[in-house]
Amino acid sequence: MASSSAPVHPYRYLALFLLLLVGVYALVFFTGDKRPVPKLGIDLQGGTRVTLTARTPDGSAPTREALEQAQQIISARVDGLGVSGSEVIIDGDNLVITVPGNDGGEARSLGQTARLFIRPVIHAVPAGPIRERVDQLQQQQQQGGLPGLPVPPQEGPAPPAPGAPAPSAPAPGPSAPQPRPYPQQPAPSPSPQPSPSPQPSPSPQPSPAPAPPGQQPADDPNMDPRERLAKRIADEKQLRQSTNPQIQLLALQFQATRCGDEDVLAGNDDPELPLVTCSQDGETVYLLNKSIISGEQIANATSGLDQQRGQYIVDLEFKPDATQTWADFTAANVGTQTAFVLDSKVVSAPQIQEAIPGGRTQITGQFTADQARELANVLKYGSLPLSFEPSEAETVSATLGMNSLRAGLIAGAVGLALVLLYSLIYYRVLGLLTALSLIASGAVVYAVLVLLGRYINYTLDLAGIAGLIIGIGTTADSFVVFFERIKDEIREGRSFRSAVPRGWARARKTILSGNAVTFLAAAVLYFLAVGQVKGFAFTLGLTTIFDVAVVFLVTWPLVYLASKSKLLAKPSLNGLGAVQQIARERRAAAGTTA
C-alpha cells in the first residue's frame, strides 16, 4: 500500500477479492466431485479402526523399540498416502490404526509388512485341485522334467481284473506324497497284511483319511497363543522352504489348494531358502529360489501409468550396492522369470527380456491406480521390523464428535453474535463493515477447506474447527486495531475523511506484525506437534493468511468508501461523535491557552 497521501483505488481491491472468491468457488463446483462439502475427520464423520497384532517367528514378545519403529514407518505411510486425520498408536504389543471413513482396506494396507525380496522362479503351476496339478506335473516330468523337482513316484501295479485272484502279499512300494501341511506329521503306517489262515478274515477297515487343511489335530490347549503361532510358522517353513526336492513337490501340490487362505508365513519367510508360495491373485503357485535382492536395497519407489501398455506400474530404484547385482543377474538370466515377492506372496513375475543396467526396474501387474500407489508407498517408506496380523475392521462412531461439534458451533455462534452486537453498538456502521468482512473471510476459508480435502485429503476435525474460531477472532482483532487508529487520528483534530487513510497507514504495520507472530506460532506448532494438534495449527495458520487478505482487500476499501460518503460520515451513524467531541474540546483548550 502507498502512503496516506497517495491515490487510493478501492474498487480495484474489491474487484481483486471478488475475482479470488469466484475462482475458488469455480474450482469447488466444477472440479472433482463438485460437492461443496469439506472432508471430515474421525471425530466428525466416524472412521475405521484396525488393530495390528505383532507376531515374531519365535513367538516372543516384540520389543518396544521395534513397535516404535513400526509406528514411525506406518505414520510415514499415512503421510505418503495422503490420509489426513489418521491415528497410529501403540497399545501394549499392538498397533491401532484409525482412518476416517468406512473402508478398512486402507488401514490394513498401512500395516502391510512390506518385506520385499526378488527371487528367481524355478517353476510355476496353476492353482487348483491337487489331482489335476499332480497329473500336469507328471506329464511335464515325462516330457522333459521340471527344473529342480524330483521324478514323481511310480504308480503302483494296476488293479486286478474282476474274478482274478488277489495277490497274496503285495510288496509295499514307496508311499505317494500326501497333501498335508506339516511335514513333521508321521506318515500313515502301511495297512496290515492278512496272515495266512483257513478262517476267513474280516474285511479290513479303511484307515481314516488325513485331516484336511485347517482341521489338523488341535494343539495342546494349555499352549500359549504365541507358542502356537510360532509352531505354525515353523511348520510352514519346514514344508514350504525345504531344500528337499521331495518336500518341494509335496509343498507345490498342497499349496495349490489353499492359495485363497490366509498365509501364516506372510512376512516371516527366510530369504536364504527356497520358497513355495502363491501369487497375490491366488491363480498361480511358484517354486522360487533364494533371494538375490531385498527391499532394504530399494532407494525409491513411485507409481504411474505406462502409456504404451495402458497399465499402472511401480518404478523401483535400487541403492548402489544392489545396482550391479541386478544388472549382472538380468544379463545372465535373459528369458527366465523373476518374482517380486511382497510379504511371502508373488506380486509380479515378469520375464527378463534384456539386461537392465542403471539400478532401475519396474513391477508390472494388474494394478489399479490406488493399488500401484499403495504398493509404491509401502516399499518407499520401508519394511516394518515386525510382522502383523490384522484384526477385523471396526467402525468408530462419530456421535461424540458431532455432539461436541454441535455444542461448539452453538457456543461459537452465540459468541460471534455478541461480538457483532457490541461492534454495532460501539462502532455503528463500522461494526456492520466488520460483519461483512468476517463473512467474506469465512466464505474464502470454507472454499479452500473443500479444495484441500479434495486434492490433498485434508480432513477437518474438532481441533481444526477450534483453530478456525481462534483465527476468526484474530481477524476481528485486526479490524479493531484499524478502527482504533482512526479514532486516534480524529482525537488529534482530523476529520473522519482524512483520518481513515492516515489511520490505515499506521494500523497496517501493527496488523502485519500481529498476524506474522500468529502465523509463526502456528507454523512452529504444526511442525513440532503430532495428531490433532497439527490440524489446529494448520487451520490457525490458514485463517491468519486470509485475515491479511481480507483486511487489505475488503475492510480497508470499504472503510475508505464509507469515509467518502456524506451519510456515513455523520457521527450518529459511524459512532465517532464522542471522539470528535473530545477533539473539539482539545482544540478549544489549546485556543484558550494560546
MIROLUM-46540 format. One line per field, with one value per residue (C-alpha): residue in one letter; x, y, z. Coordinates in Angstrom, 3 decimals. Layout:
% MIROLUM-46540
resn	[A  ...]
u	[X  ...]
v	[Y  ...]
w	[Z  ...]
% end
This chain:
% MIROLUM-46540
resn	[M  A  S  S  S  A  P  V  H  P  Y  R  Y  L  A  L  F  L  L  L  L  V  G  V  Y  A  L  V  F  F  T  G  D  K  R  P  V  P  K  L  G  I  D  L  Q  G  G  T  R  V  T  L  T  A  R  T  P  D  G  S  A  P  T  R  E  A  L  E  Q  A  Q  Q  I  I  S  A  R  V  D  G  L  G  V  S  G  S  E  V  I  I  D  G  D  N  L  V  I  T  V  P  G  N  D  G  G  E  A  R  S  L  G  Q  T  A  R  L  F  I  R  P  V  I  H  A  V  P  A  G  P  I  R  E  R  V  D  Q  L  Q  Q  Q  Q  Q  Q  G  G  L  P  G  L  P  V  P  P  Q  E  G  P  A  P  P  A  P  G  A  P  A  P  S  A  P  A  P  G  P  S  A  P  Q  P  R  P  Y  P  Q  Q  P  A  P  S  P  S  P  Q  P  S  P  S  P  Q  P  S  P  S  P  Q  P  S  P  A  P  A  P  P  G  Q  Q  P  A  D  D  P  N  M  D  P  R  E  R  L  A  K  R  I  A  D  E  K  Q  L  R  Q  S  T  N  P  Q  I  Q  L  L  A  L  Q  F  Q  A  T  R  C  G  D  E  D  V  L  A  G  N  D  D  P  E  L  P  L  V  T  C  S  Q  D  G  E  T  V  Y  L  L  N  K  S  I  I  S  G  E  Q  I  A  N  A  T  S  G  L  D  Q  Q  R  G  Q  Y  I  V  D  L  E  F  K  P  D  A  T  Q  T  W  A  D  F  T  A  A  N  V  G  T  Q  T  A  F  V  L  D  S  K  V  V  S  A  P  Q  I  Q  E  A  I  P  G  G  R  T  Q  I  T  G  Q  F  T  A  D  Q  A  R  E  L  A  N  V  L  K  Y  G  S  L  P  L  S  F  E  P  S  E  A  E  T  V  S  A  T  L  G  M  N  S  L  R  A  G  L  I  A  G  A  V  G  L  A  L  V  L  L  Y  S  L  I  Y  Y  R  V  L  G  L  L  T  A  L  S  L  I  A  S  G  A  V  V  Y  A  V  L  V  L  L  G  R  Y  I  N  Y  T  L  D  L  A  G  I  A  G  L  I  I  G  I  G  T  T  A  D  S  F  V  V  F  F  E  R  I  K  D  E  I  R  E  G  R  S  F  R  S  A  V  P  R  G  W  A  R  A  R  K  T  I  L  S  G  N  A  V  T  F  L  A  A  A  V  L  Y  F  L  A  V  G  Q  V  K  G  F  A  F  T  L  G  L  T  T  I  F  D  V  A  V  V  F  L  V  T  W  P  L  V  Y  L  A  S  K  S  K  L  L  A  K  P  S  L  N  G  L  G  A  V  Q  Q  I  A  R  E  R  R  A  A  A  G  T  T  A]
u	[0.000  1.077  1.276  -1.815  -1.378  -1.169  -4.269  -6.429  -8.372  -10.783  -12.773  -9.636  -9.055  -12.692  -12.618  -9.448  -11.055  -14.214  -12.112  -10.370  -13.699  -15.212  -12.085  -12.049  -15.779  -15.453  -12.914  -15.293  -18.321  -16.630  -13.787  -13.584  -16.875  -18.365  -19.731  -19.179  -18.566  -15.218  -13.786  -14.431  -12.113  -12.661  -14.349  -16.856  -17.646  -16.501  -13.904  -12.463  -10.150  -7.852  -5.720  -2.422  -1.131  2.634  3.976  7.551  8.895  9.905  6.714  8.451  7.005  8.049  10.422  9.340  11.925  10.511  6.968  8.041  9.909  6.852  4.700  7.006  7.034  3.243  2.846  5.140  2.990  -0.076  1.525  2.686  -0.808  -2.353  -4.549  -5.115  -6.690  -5.449  -4.069  -1.391  -0.917  0.827  -1.459  0.562  2.006  -0.398  -0.603  -4.017  -4.660  -7.726  -8.546  -11.537  -14.289  -15.650  -13.068  -10.938  -8.801  -6.832  -5.999  -4.972  -2.674  -0.894  0.059  1.477  4.824  6.294  9.130  10.140  12.505  13.427  13.618  14.309  11.391  12.208  8.747  5.133  1.893  -1.745  -3.573  -6.392  -7.291  -4.372  -5.197  -5.111  -1.816  -0.237  -1.246  0.219  3.483  3.811  3.152  5.718  8.197  7.809  8.257  11.465  11.390  10.777  13.803  14.606  11.885  12.278  10.910  7.443  6.922  5.893  2.328  1.597  0.508  -2.758  -5.757  -6.608  -9.290  -12.670  -12.518  -8.752  -7.155  -5.840  -2.096  -1.263  1.330  1.855  5.188  4.953  6.021  7.045  4.309  2.917  3.259  0.249  -1.258  -0.646  0.562  3.132  5.971  6.523  3.300  4.007  3.176  0.298  1.508  1.018  -2.091  -1.546  -1.204  -3.589  -1.968  -2.472  -5.391  -8.041  -10.575  -11.951  -10.607  -12.883  -12.680  -10.073  -11.469  -10.332  -7.834  -9.010  -8.108  -5.678  -7.243  -7.974  -6.265  -7.403  -8.596  -5.322  -5.303  -5.567  -2.501  -2.149  -4.970  -2.619  -0.135  0.366  -1.058  2.376  3.899  1.117  1.735  5.485  4.919  2.657  5.266  7.998  5.876  5.176  8.876  9.717  7.149  7.435  11.100  12.631  15.671  14.487  13.059  10.528  9.135  9.146  6.917  4.656  4.530  3.592  0.757  -0.580  -0.136  -2.149  -5.250  -5.068  -3.985  -7.147  -6.455  -4.645  -0.912  0.561  4.049  3.398  6.417  8.287  9.946  13.718  15.286  18.217  15.983  13.719  10.052  6.797  4.084  1.106  0.559  -1.484  -4.449  -4.321  -4.175  -0.553  1.769  5.501  8.631  11.193  14.906  16.587  16.516  19.047  17.909  15.898  13.541  16.058  18.138  15.385  16.216  12.883  9.563  6.981  3.817  2.426  0.597  2.510  1.107  2.320  0.835  -2.070  -1.488  -0.260  3.276  5.601  9.079  11.891  15.281  17.890  20.651  24.211  25.114  22.228  22.569  25.389  23.785  20.603  22.492  24.576  21.577  19.394  22.246  22.806  19.115  17.502  14.324  13.642  11.065  11.898  9.394  8.864  7.734  5.961  5.213  5.658  3.328  4.288  3.224  4.636  6.704  7.828  10.095  13.525  13.746  17.191  19.895  18.760  21.656  21.395  19.589  16.048  13.297  9.528  6.933  4.064  0.759  -2.979  -2.799  -5.364  -4.135  -4.736  -3.095  0.017  0.217  -0.184  2.435  4.905  4.424  4.829  8.035  9.274  8.845  10.490  9.932  8.326  10.544  7.677  5.055  1.489  -1.776  -4.672  -7.986  -11.399  -12.155  -14.128  -16.363  -15.774  -18.885  -18.909  -21.696  -19.429  -17.644  -20.851  -22.350  -19.199  -19.257  -22.895  -22.218  -19.099  -20.919  -23.737  -21.244  -19.277  -22.433  -23.520  -20.060  -19.896  -23.365  -22.327  -19.165  -21.146  -23.737  -21.003  -19.399  -22.710  -23.347  -19.802  -18.781  -22.213  -21.607  -18.015  -19.381  -21.513  -18.373  -16.778  -19.607  -19.261  -15.511  -15.967  -18.494  -16.043  -13.228  -15.392  -16.517  -12.942  -11.712  -14.619  -13.964  -10.255  -11.007  -13.206  -10.419  -7.766  -9.902  -10.388  -6.788  -4.591  -7.091  -7.117  -9.774  -11.462  -11.773  -12.698  -9.161  -9.220  -12.526  -11.014  -8.188  -10.760  -12.611  -9.414  -8.367  -11.671  -11.083  -7.676  -9.391  -11.828  -8.881  -7.317  -10.493  -10.398  -6.786  -7.739  -10.751  -8.816  -6.126  -8.852  -10.127  -6.598  -6.375  -9.739  -8.632  -5.740  -8.238  -8.680  -11.983  -13.318  -12.478  -8.829  -8.409  -9.197  -6.152  -3.826  -5.204  -4.781  -1.142  -0.499  -2.709  -1.438  2.022  0.515  -1.831  1.012  3.194  0.433  -0.516  3.133  3.601  0.436  1.469  4.962  3.476  1.094  3.943  6.167  3.259  2.448  5.970  6.558  3.155  1.529  -2.019  -4.926  -2.740  -1.350  -4.901  -5.378  -2.132  -2.959  -6.348  -4.983  -2.220  -4.673  -7.131  -4.243  -3.194  -6.723  -7.101  -4.400  -6.016  -9.480  -8.260  -6.267  -8.742  -12.122  -12.065  -9.752  -11.549  -14.991  -13.986  -12.376  -15.598  -17.580  -15.356  -16.237  -19.979  -21.690  -24.314  -21.865  -19.633  -22.316  -21.258  -24.660  -24.029  -20.306  -20.207  -17.366  -19.317  -17.740  -14.233  -14.969  -16.297  -13.010  -11.134  -13.212  -12.595  -8.839  -8.832  -10.822  -8.467  -5.461  -7.002  -7.753  -4.220  -2.776]
v	[0.000  3.533  6.359  8.213  10.915  8.525  7.914  5.021  2.702  0.823  -0.749  -2.437  -4.122  -5.218  -6.497  -8.494  -10.130  -10.875  -12.491  -14.621  -15.652  -16.552  -18.502  -20.737  -21.444  -22.236  -24.883  -26.143  -26.544  -27.506  -29.840  -33.155  -34.465  -30.913  -31.213  -28.141  -30.278  -30.485  -33.848  -34.518  -36.208  -39.268  -37.376  -35.773  -38.474  -41.589  -43.963  -47.432  -48.923  -51.883  -53.473  -54.943  -57.720  -58.098  -61.582  -62.777  -66.009  -67.370  -66.313  -63.888  -60.506  -57.651  -55.051  -51.501  -50.204  -52.388  -51.197  -47.543  -48.042  -49.700  -46.804  -44.270  -46.184  -46.537  -42.834  -42.009  -44.241  -42.332  -39.069  -40.571  -41.863  -38.512  -39.977  -36.983  -37.210  -40.745  -42.029  -44.653  -45.504  -48.255  -50.321  -52.918  -55.270  -53.962  -51.029  -49.430  -47.611  -45.395  -43.793  -41.624  -43.303  -46.815  -48.524  -50.827  -51.867  -48.632  -49.167  -52.758  -51.706  -49.289  -52.200  -54.267  -55.688  -54.845  -57.339  -57.405  -59.969  -60.587  -64.335  -66.362  -68.535  -72.256  -73.343  -72.173  -74.180  -73.037  -73.289  -75.779  -79.286  -81.475  -84.306  -82.048  -80.498  -83.915  -85.088  -81.942  -82.292  -85.947  -85.194  -82.406  -84.606  -87.350  -84.817  -83.308  -82.821  -79.910  -77.936  -78.514  -81.144  -84.863  -87.608  -88.354  -91.753  -94.537  -95.657  -98.963  -102.111  -101.967  -103.370  -107.000  -107.782  -108.944  -112.560  -112.749  -113.936  -111.235  -111.194  -112.906  -110.456  -107.330  -105.728  -102.357  -99.583  -96.071  -94.014  -91.294  -87.796  -86.817  -83.364  -82.451  -79.056  -80.166  -82.467  -83.339  -85.321  -89.052  -90.739  -93.198  -96.696  -99.298  -101.396  -104.676  -107.641  -110.504  -113.502  -116.933  -118.568  -121.048  -118.888  -116.061  -112.907  -109.902  -107.165  -104.636  -101.292  -98.377  -96.168  -92.650  -90.070  -87.372  -84.315  -81.598  -78.210  -76.255  -79.432  -80.744  -82.228  -79.498  -78.459  -78.603  -76.402  -75.188  -73.924  -70.165  -68.481  -67.129  -70.583  -71.991  -69.300  -69.886  -73.597  -72.941  -70.653  -73.219  -75.959  -73.783  -73.099  -76.795  -77.530  -74.529  -73.622  -77.048  -77.780  -81.377  -81.855  -84.401  -81.941  -79.149  -81.252  -82.001  -78.302  -77.332  -79.861  -78.780  -75.022  -75.184  -75.999  -73.131  -70.029  -68.309  -68.955  -66.634  -67.200  -67.719  -67.396  -63.877  -61.710  -64.489  -66.378  -66.871  -65.162  -67.590  -70.601  -71.575  -70.704  -72.219  -69.598  -68.247  -65.177  -62.351  -63.176  -66.814  -68.253  -69.472  -71.413  -70.754  -72.589  -69.830  -69.848  -67.893  -64.089  -62.083  -58.570  -57.424  -54.482  -52.806  -52.147  -50.017  -46.313  -45.057  -46.295  -44.418  -45.359  -44.206  -45.147  -46.829  -45.089  -47.769  -50.738  -48.873  -50.264  -48.937  -49.794  -49.320  -47.985  -49.097  -47.510  -49.659  -48.443  -48.523  -51.840  -53.605  -51.895  -54.123  -57.232  -56.605  -55.803  -58.996  -61.151  -59.872  -60.212  -63.860  -64.849  -63.374  -65.286  -66.514  -65.356  -63.367  -62.941  -59.838  -61.331  -58.996  -60.458  -64.013  -63.571  -63.013  -59.539  -59.868  -62.451  -60.824  -62.396  -60.806  -59.531  -57.973  -56.862  -53.967  -51.720  -48.498  -49.808  -49.037  -51.541  -51.908  -54.022  -54.782  -56.377  -55.897  -52.869  -50.142  -46.594  -46.895  -50.324  -49.123  -46.022  -48.045  -50.585  -47.830  -46.155  -49.260  -50.061  -46.483  -45.958  -49.173  -52.610  -52.973  -54.607  -56.871  -58.961  -58.041  -59.911  -57.502  -57.768  -57.242  -53.638  -51.910  -48.922  -45.885  -43.843  -40.075  -39.425  -37.903  -35.739  -34.492  -33.683  -31.780  -30.021  -29.034  -27.648  -25.836  -24.314  -23.095  -21.557  -20.025  -18.608  -17.059  -15.559  -14.238  -12.699  -10.926  -9.597  -8.290  -6.762  -4.998  -3.797  -2.403  -0.562  0.743  1.331  1.620  1.475  0.345  -2.634  -3.521  -3.432  -5.802  -8.283  -8.079  -8.667  -11.691  -13.174  -12.652  -14.289  -17.247  -17.801  -17.968  -20.219  -22.648  -22.979  -23.525  -26.275  -28.050  -27.896  -29.069  -32.067  -32.862  -32.549  -33.366  -35.346  -32.793  -33.659  -31.180  -32.271  -30.647  -29.350  -27.771  -26.075  -24.667  -23.218  -21.655  -19.991  -18.542  -17.405  -15.584  -13.907  -12.763  -11.313  -9.346  -8.088  -6.654  -4.666  -3.269  -2.156  -0.319  1.410  2.487  4.062  6.023  7.259  8.288  10.436  12.036  12.861  14.765  17.008  15.388  14.708  11.228  11.552  12.452  10.171  6.951  6.858  8.104  5.586  2.802  3.781  3.348  0.275  -1.918  -2.205  -3.345  -5.754  -7.308  -7.663  -9.299  -11.730  -12.586  -13.564  -15.678  -17.382  -18.188  -19.687  -21.815  -22.952  -23.976  -25.791  -27.588  -28.931  -29.909  -31.258  -34.583  -35.794  -33.409  -30.543  -30.347  -29.795  -26.958  -25.308  -25.769  -24.053  -21.291  -20.534  -20.740  -18.240  -15.923  -15.756  -14.986  -12.469  -10.351  -10.749  -9.743  -6.721  -5.391  -6.252  -5.851  -3.991  -1.126  -0.345  -0.497  1.845  4.203  4.302  4.909  7.930  9.445  9.191  12.199  9.977  7.581  10.433  11.585  10.937  9.470  6.678  5.970  6.098  8.636  11.513  11.153  11.131  14.202  15.979  15.247  16.683  19.881  20.245  19.811  22.464  24.826  24.257  24.864  28.122  29.330  28.561  30.384]
w	[0.000  -0.605  1.864  3.132  0.506  -2.458  -4.591  -3.455  -5.784  -3.507  -6.314  -7.653  -4.295  -4.071  -7.653  -6.933  -3.896  -5.845  -8.571  -5.916  -4.410  -7.791  -8.715  -5.634  -5.843  -9.541  -8.560  -5.879  -8.180  -11.451  -10.436  -8.610  -7.279  -7.443  -3.895  -1.662  1.405  3.233  4.235  7.891  10.356  12.500  15.317  12.940  10.356  12.159  10.833  10.750  13.342  12.686  15.383  14.209  16.446  16.264  15.728  15.801  14.274  17.668  19.429  21.782  22.716  20.405  21.780  22.483  20.019  17.215  17.937  17.923  14.652  13.115  14.362  12.683  9.387  9.327  10.173  7.227  5.018  6.207  5.119  1.829  1.043  1.893  4.625  6.857  10.279  10.937  14.210  14.821  18.495  20.451  22.676  24.554  21.914  19.258  16.875  16.499  13.197  12.842  9.488  8.518  6.552  6.466  4.251  6.376  3.389  3.554  7.224  6.522  3.695  6.023  8.251  5.421  6.426  3.011  3.152  -0.491  -1.987  -5.597  -6.215  -9.385  -10.457  -10.622  -11.648  -11.676  -11.877  -11.890  -8.606  -8.401  -7.245  -6.268  -8.651  -11.696  -10.598  -9.982  -13.475  -15.037  -13.112  -14.112  -17.773  -17.806  -15.985  -18.598  -21.405  -20.141  -16.463  -14.198  -13.141  -9.536  -8.983  -8.415  -10.527  -9.182  -7.606  -9.926  -9.873  -8.192  -10.084  -11.894  -10.009  -10.813  -13.284  -11.964  -10.917  -10.852  -7.604  -5.418  -4.793  -1.561  -0.369  -2.422  -1.942  -0.296  -2.659  -1.901  -0.376  -2.586  -1.232  0.797  0.884  4.463  5.690  8.210  7.299  10.945  10.996  10.895  7.666  7.905  8.621  5.880  6.067  7.954  5.658  6.242  7.869  6.274  7.982  6.971  8.719  6.604  7.989  8.391  5.837  6.846  7.927  5.824  7.573  8.291  5.686  6.592  8.143  5.598  5.907  8.857  10.595  11.933  15.380  17.925  19.806  23.498  24.851  27.551  24.942  24.883  21.742  20.910  21.147  18.981  16.356  16.457  15.920  12.930  11.377  11.956  10.372  7.345  6.908  7.029  4.348  2.019  2.478  2.364  0.201  -0.237  -3.776  -2.500  0.026  -2.578  -4.818  -1.869  -0.996  -4.574  -4.575  -1.232  -1.686  -4.908  -2.855  -0.383  -2.260  -1.109  2.583  4.974  4.844  8.301  6.815  5.476  6.183  8.020  5.191  5.173  2.141  2.189  1.487  -1.419  -1.117  -2.315  -2.420  -4.357  -6.451  -4.953  -7.170  -5.987  -9.521  -9.651  -7.347  -7.572  -6.537  -6.017  -5.398  -2.627  -2.720  -4.734  -3.652  -0.623  -0.172  2.107  -1.003  -2.599  -2.711  -4.050  -5.406  -7.474  -9.330  -12.633  -15.819  -18.619  -21.676  -24.095  -22.276  -20.705  -17.225  -13.927  -12.875  -9.924  -10.686  -8.391  -7.959  -6.222  -3.961  -5.347  -3.697  -5.492  -8.870  -10.107  -8.629  -10.589  -13.795  -13.588  -12.749  -15.588  -18.074  -17.101  -16.955  -20.068  -20.915  -17.383  -14.870  -11.761  -8.950  -6.823  -3.520  -1.096  2.320  1.032  -1.957  -5.575  -6.689  -10.179  -12.030  -15.293  -17.822  -18.227  -21.808  -21.626  -19.248  -17.036  -16.023  -14.052  -10.984  -12.230  -12.924  -12.914  -11.169  -13.508  -12.695  -12.909  -10.644  -10.245  -9.673  -5.921  -5.692  -7.523  -5.324  -2.118  -3.190  -4.104  -0.735  1.398  -0.498  -0.404  3.314  4.349  5.692  9.078  11.694  12.691  11.003  11.929  11.906  11.276  13.066  11.572  10.692  13.441  12.789  15.011  15.748  15.259  17.777  20.423  17.884  16.286  19.681  20.600  17.240  17.664  21.131  19.901  16.936  19.178  21.585  18.699  17.108  20.392  20.938  17.369  17.697  20.903  19.226  16.255  18.569  20.529  17.287  16.019  19.285  19.663  16.044  14.351  10.595  11.104  13.032  10.013  7.856  10.370  9.859  6.071  6.304  8.572  6.129  3.257  5.235  6.228  2.630  1.332  4.134  3.635  -0.102  0.487  3.050  0.486  -2.108  0.365  1.275  -2.408  -3.579  -0.560  1.549  4.352  6.910  9.213  12.838  16.142  16.685  13.222  13.972  17.166  15.044  12.691  15.562  17.013  13.524  13.045  16.391  15.127  12.052  14.221  16.266  13.103  12.471  15.998  15.540  12.335  13.888  16.975  14.799  13.036  16.393  17.373  14.243  14.983  18.542  17.024  15.263  11.826  10.164  9.548  5.849  6.429  9.462  7.527  5.178  7.936  10.401  7.831  7.250  10.982  11.518  8.683  10.243  13.521  11.702  9.694  12.794  14.830  12.079  11.424  15.064  14.979  11.739  13.039  16.193  14.095  11.828  14.741  16.381  13.121  12.575  16.206  17.170  16.329  15.897  16.113  17.321  13.784  12.498  14.966  13.878  10.180  10.302  12.545  10.048  7.138  8.650  9.549  5.896  4.741  7.567  5.953  2.509  3.771  5.762  2.794  0.020  1.758  5.072  4.095  0.770  2.438  5.268  2.728  0.687  3.882  4.689  1.288  1.947  3.445  5.006  6.663  7.774  10.229  13.848  14.617  12.105  12.427  16.217  16.280  17.810  21.260  19.794  17.677  20.800  22.576  19.593  19.718  23.451  22.886  20.173  22.406  25.301  23.074  21.794  25.279  26.411  23.455]
% end
